[in-house]
Amino acid sequence: MDGIQISLKAARVNAELTLVDAAKRIGISPTTLIKWEKHPGNLTPNQQKIIEKVYKFPTDYIFFGG
């Protein structure tokens, strides 16, 4: 998987979470998660770590832009 990254939305789908379920687990609104999925480059490292725990997927393999 070296060098390959998937989108934030793909990571959520891979974790078998709906938008609403993922947002609840992360502690944000579904609207905020939609914004994050459209513009992942705006996420802080702390927010990325929360996603890593909720999705059980390393952030190294999620594309956050930049």
N, C-alpha and C positions, 0 to 999 in steps of 0.2 A: 504494500500500500504506500510505499515511499513516494512522496511528491504528489500523490493524488488527494484531492480534497473534494468534499461534497458540499452542497448548499445547506444552509441552516434548516430550510424546510425539509430537505431530503433526510437530514439527521433526525428530525422530529418524526417523520413518517417511518423511518427505519426503526425508531424506538417504539413504534406502534402506538403513538399518542395523537389524539385529535388536537386541534388548535386550542380548544377550550381546556382540555385536560392538561396539556403542556403548560399553558398560561397559569393555571391554578397551581401546579407543582412548582413553577418558577416564582410565583408570587406577584404576577403582573396581570394586566387585563389582556383579553384576546386581541384587542385593538393594538396594544403595544407590541405584542408578539408578531402581528402582521407587519407592523412597521419594521421590527427587527429583521424579519425574513426578507423584506424588500431592500433594506439598507443595513446589512450586517456590519458594515465598517464602523458604525457608530457605537458599537458595544464596548464597554469597558472590560478590562481583564477580569474584574470581579464578576461581572455579568456572564462572561464566557465560562468561568469556572462553575457557576451555578448551572449553566446549560450542560456542561460536561457531566455533572453529577446527575441531573434529571434525565438526560438522554442516555446516560451510561455509554458515552462515546467520546473518545479523546478529541479535545479541541484542535489538536494539531492536524486533524483530518477534516475539519470543518472550515470552509472558506468564509473568512470574515472581511474580505476586501483588503485594500491597502497596498 
